[in-house]
Amino acid sequence: MPKTRSAATPHPSATATATATTTARISFRSRKIVKTPPAKVKPLAAATVPPQAPPAPVLPALSAPGELAAALRHLAAADPLLSEVIASTDAPAFISTSSLPCSILYQQLATSSTAAIYARFLPSDADGSVSPAAMLAFAVANLRAIGVSGRKAAYLHDLAASFAAGYLSESSVAAMDEDALLAQLTRVKGIGEWTVHMFMIFSLHRPDVLPSGDLGVRKGVQELYKLKALPKPEEMAALCERWRPYRSVGAWYMWRLLERARAPQQRRRRRAKRVPS
């Protein structure tokens, strides 16, 4: 199925079919009508019916010309501590195009393992993606034979069935804001908040996604602001509010900051292994 332009609409399970809508019949029978003076009802003020809010606009992708540079300028000006990290770290590229199936495979797997598994059925489509039909053609046993767990095989089939049935499409995902996209994609079996956040950042290159449940981002925020305790997911929104509308880039630097903080410990471990006992 498509890689970066995948889309979502409300999703029932892969095996569910659309149910027919029935209209209840209401029978009326004659009865004596007693006329009474009409009660005086004060008309509702127009202000009591709030207008429907328009959908939030989808911001330009970080891979669009000039967007990443604008993000770095904003973050450096908005957060002096983050500015120091930006100045001492290579800038991100946001050019990868991993797919939703790959996002499912990445759950609890190392990057190298996921790439090896994905490459085994990637040739199904010449354009570098896996079509819904090709995914459905892989039996669970075949998927398990190339390293996919039985549970993830079921997730991949559910996702493919959603695209094949039209519950998901490229165009709707491109048009949805982050909240709507999260609500729709998490209807697919095996796709949770973390998977959707990773897909939005690294596949759709959405600029303002805060993966507040990601442990690495939380530890990076703790390191950045020298917090005594690891911030809870609900505390992350307030801590990272100044990064809007480029929280995706701020999160990317939190992963890099955490890697930097861990580097001395990793070097000490490597030296300890080289020292004979």
C-alpha positions as CSV (number, residue, x, y, z in Angstrom):
1,M,0.0,0.0,0.0
2,P,1.1,3.6,-0.4
3,K,4.0,4.9,1.6
4,T,3.8,8.5,2.6
5,R,0.5,9.5,1.2
6,S,-1.7,6.9,2.9
7,A,-5.1,8.0,4.0
8,A,-7.7,7.1,6.5
9,T,-11.5,7.1,6.8
10,P,-13.6,5.5,9.6
11,H,-12.5,1.8,9.9
12,P,-14.4,-1.3,10.9
13,S,-12.4,-4.5,11.2
14,A,-11.1,-6.3,8.1
15,T,-13.8,-8.9,8.3
16,A,-16.6,-6.6,8.9
17,T,-19.0,-5.7,6.1
18,A,-21.1,-2.6,5.7
19,T,-24.5,-3.1,7.4
20,A,-27.6,-1.9,5.7
21,T,-29.4,1.1,7.3
22,T,-33.0,0.4,8.2
23,T,-35.7,3.0,8.7
24,A,-38.1,2.4,11.6
25,R,-41.8,2.7,10.6
26,I,-43.9,4.8,12.9
27,S,-47.7,4.2,12.7
28,F,-50.1,7.0,13.6
29,R,-53.7,6.5,14.6
30,S,-56.5,9.0,14.9
31,R,-57.3,10.5,18.2
32,K,-59.4,13.4,19.5
33,I,-57.4,16.7,19.5
34,V,-58.1,19.1,22.3
35,K,-57.1,22.6,21.3
36,T,-55.3,24.7,23.9
37,P,-53.8,28.1,23.7
38,P,-50.3,28.0,22.4
39,A,-47.6,28.5,25.0
40,K,-45.4,31.5,24.6
41,V,-42.0,30.3,23.9
42,K,-39.1,32.6,23.9
43,P,-37.2,32.2,20.7
44,L,-33.6,30.9,20.9
45,A,-31.0,33.5,20.4
46,A,-28.7,32.8,17.5
47,A,-25.7,32.8,19.8
48,T,-27.0,29.7,21.7
49,V,-26.2,27.6,18.6
50,P,-22.4,27.8,18.2
51,P,-21.2,27.6,14.6
52,Q,-19.3,24.5,13.6
53,A,-15.6,25.0,13.8
54,P,-13.8,24.6,10.5
55,P,-11.2,21.7,10.3
56,A,-7.7,22.6,11.3
57,P,-5.5,23.3,8.3
58,V,-2.8,20.8,7.4
59,L,0.5,22.5,7.7
60,P,3.1,22.1,5.0
61,A,5.3,19.1,5.3
62,L,8.8,19.4,6.7
63,S,10.1,18.1,3.4
64,A,8.6,21.1,1.6
65,P,11.1,23.7,0.4
66,G,12.0,26.1,3.2
67,E,9.9,24.5,6.0
68,L,12.8,22.8,7.9
69,A,14.8,26.0,7.9
70,A,11.8,27.9,9.2
71,A,11.4,25.3,11.9
72,L,15.0,25.6,13.0
73,R,14.7,29.4,13.2
74,H,11.6,29.2,15.2
75,L,12.8,26.6,17.7
76,A,16.2,28.4,18.2
77,A,14.4,31.7,19.0
78,A,11.6,30.1,21.1
79,D,13.8,27.9,23.3
80,P,17.4,28.9,24.3
81,L,18.2,25.5,25.7
82,L,17.0,23.8,22.6
83,S,18.9,26.3,20.5
84,E,22.2,25.0,22.0
85,V,21.2,21.5,21.0
86,I,20.4,22.6,17.4
87,A,23.7,24.4,17.1
88,S,25.7,21.4,18.1
89,T,23.8,18.7,16.1
90,D,23.4,18.0,12.5
91,A,20.1,19.0,11.1
92,P,17.5,16.4,10.2
93,A,16.6,15.7,6.6
94,F,13.0,14.3,6.8
95,I,13.2,12.7,3.4
96,S,12.4,9.1,4.4
97,T,9.2,7.5,3.1
98,S,8.5,4.5,5.3
99,S,5.0,3.0,4.9
100,L,2.3,2.1,7.3
101,P,3.2,-1.6,7.1
102,C,6.8,-0.7,7.9
103,S,5.5,1.3,10.9
104,I,3.7,-1.8,12.2
105,L,6.9,-3.9,11.6
106,Y,9.0,-1.4,13.5
107,Q,7.0,-2.0,16.7
108,Q,9.5,-3.5,19.2
109,L,12.0,-4.4,16.5
110,A,15.4,-3.0,15.7
111,T,15.7,-1.0,12.5
112,S,18.0,-3.5,10.9
113,S,15.6,-6.4,11.6
114,T,12.6,-4.5,10.2
115,A,14.5,-3.5,7.0
116,A,15.5,-7.1,6.4
117,I,11.9,-8.4,6.9
118,Y,10.4,-5.6,4.8
119,A,12.8,-6.2,1.9
120,R,11.6,-9.8,1.6
121,F,8.2,-8.8,0.3
122,L,9.1,-5.3,-1.0
123,P,9.6,-6.6,-4.6
124,S,5.8,-7.2,-4.7
125,D,5.5,-3.8,-6.3
126,A,8.1,-2.2,-8.5
127,D,7.6,1.3,-7.1
128,G,9.0,0.4,-3.7
129,S,5.7,-0.1,-1.9
130,V,3.4,-3.0,-1.1
131,S,-0.1,-2.9,-2.5
132,P,-3.1,-4.1,-0.5
133,A,-3.6,-7.0,-2.9
134,A,0.0,-8.1,-2.6
135,M,-0.2,-7.9,1.2
136,L,-3.4,-9.9,1.3
137,A,-1.8,-12.5,-1.0
138,F,0.8,-13.3,1.8
139,A,-0.7,-16.0,4.0
140,V,0.0,-15.7,7.7
141,A,2.2,-18.8,7.4
142,N,4.3,-17.1,4.6
143,L,4.6,-13.9,6.7
144,R,5.8,-15.9,9.7
145,A,8.3,-17.7,7.5
146,I,10.0,-14.3,6.7
147,G,10.1,-13.2,10.3
148,V,6.8,-11.6,10.9
149,S,5.0,-12.6,14.1
150,G,1.5,-14.1,13.9
151,R,0.1,-11.1,15.6
152,K,1.7,-8.6,13.3
153,A,0.7,-10.7,10.3
154,A,-2.9,-10.2,11.4
155,Y,-2.3,-6.5,11.8
156,L,-0.9,-6.2,8.3
157,H,-3.8,-8.1,6.8
158,D,-6.3,-5.9,8.6
159,L,-4.5,-2.8,7.3
160,A,-4.4,-4.1,3.8
161,A,-8.1,-5.1,3.9
162,S,-8.9,-1.6,5.1
163,F,-7.2,-0.1,2.0
164,A,-8.7,-2.7,-0.4
165,A,-12.2,-2.0,0.9
166,G,-11.8,1.7,0.6
167,Y,-12.0,2.5,4.3
168,L,-8.5,4.0,4.0
169,S,-7.2,5.9,1.0
170,E,-4.4,8.2,0.2
171,S,-6.4,11.4,-0.3
172,S,-8.1,11.4,3.0
173,V,-5.0,11.0,5.1
174,A,-3.4,13.9,3.2
175,A,-6.3,16.1,4.1
176,M,-6.7,15.2,7.8
177,D,-5.2,17.1,10.6
178,E,-3.2,15.3,13.3
179,D,-6.1,14.7,15.7
180,A,-8.4,13.3,13.0
181,L,-5.7,11.1,11.5
182,L,-4.8,9.7,15.0
183,A,-8.5,8.9,15.6
184,Q,-8.9,7.2,12.2
185,L,-5.7,5.2,12.0
186,T,-6.0,3.8,15.5
187,R,-9.1,2.0,14.4
188,V,-6.9,-0.4,12.5
189,K,-5.8,-3.4,14.6
190,G,-2.3,-3.1,15.8
191,I,-2.0,0.6,15.1
192,G,-1.7,2.7,18.3
193,E,-0.8,6.2,19.2
194,W,2.9,5.7,19.0
195,T,2.8,4.1,15.6
196,V,0.6,6.9,14.2
197,H,3.0,9.5,15.6
198,M,6.0,7.8,14.0
199,F,4.1,7.6,10.7
200,M,3.1,11.2,10.8
201,I,6.7,12.4,11.6
202,F,8.8,10.2,9.5
203,S,6.5,9.3,6.6
204,L,4.1,12.3,6.2
205,H,6.7,14.7,7.7
206,R,4.0,16.5,9.7
207,P,5.7,19.4,11.5
208,D,3.7,19.7,14.7
209,V,3.5,16.1,16.2
210,L,4.5,15.6,19.8
211,P,5.0,11.9,20.6
212,S,4.5,12.5,24.3
213,G,4.3,8.8,25.1
214,D,7.7,8.0,23.5
215,L,10.2,7.2,26.3
216,G,13.1,8.6,24.3
217,V,11.4,12.0,23.8
218,R,10.4,12.1,27.4
219,K,14.0,11.3,28.6
220,G,15.3,13.9,26.2
221,V,13.0,16.6,27.6
222,Q,14.1,15.6,31.1
223,E,17.7,16.0,30.1
224,L,17.1,19.3,28.3
225,Y,15.4,21.0,31.2
226,K,17.3,19.1,33.9
227,L,14.1,17.8,35.5
228,K,14.4,15.6,38.6
229,A,11.7,13.2,37.4
230,L,10.7,11.9,34.0
231,P,7.9,14.1,32.7
232,K,4.6,12.3,32.3
233,P,2.9,12.2,28.9
234,E,0.3,14.7,30.1
235,E,3.0,17.1,31.3
236,M,4.8,17.1,27.9
237,A,2.3,19.3,26.2
238,A,2.9,22.2,28.6
239,L,6.7,21.7,28.6
240,C,6.9,21.7,24.8
241,E,4.2,24.3,24.0
242,R,6.9,26.8,23.0
243,W,7.9,24.6,20.2
244,R,4.6,24.9,18.3
245,P,4.1,24.6,15.4
246,Y,7.3,22.5,15.0
247,R,7.1,20.0,17.8
248,S,8.1,17.2,15.4
249,V,11.5,18.8,15.0
250,G,11.8,19.4,18.7
251,A,11.1,15.7,19.3
252,W,13.7,14.7,16.8
253,Y,16.3,16.7,18.7
254,M,15.2,15.0,21.9
255,W,16.2,11.6,20.5
256,R,19.6,13.1,19.5
257,L,20.1,14.7,22.9
258,L,19.4,11.4,24.6
259,E,21.9,9.6,22.3
260,R,24.5,12.2,23.3
261,A,23.8,11.8,27.0
262,R,24.2,8.1,26.7
263,A,27.4,8.2,24.7
264,P,29.8,8.5,27.7
265,Q,28.2,5.5,29.4
266,Q,28.5,3.5,26.2
267,R,32.2,4.4,25.8
268,R,32.9,3.4,29.3
269,R,31.2,0.0,28.7
270,R,33.3,-0.5,25.6
271,R,36.5,0.3,27.4
272,A,35.5,-2.0,30.3
273,K,35.1,-4.9,27.9
274,R,38.5,-4.3,26.4
275,V,40.3,-4.4,29.8
276,P,41.3,-8.0,30.7
277,S,40.0,-9.3,34.0
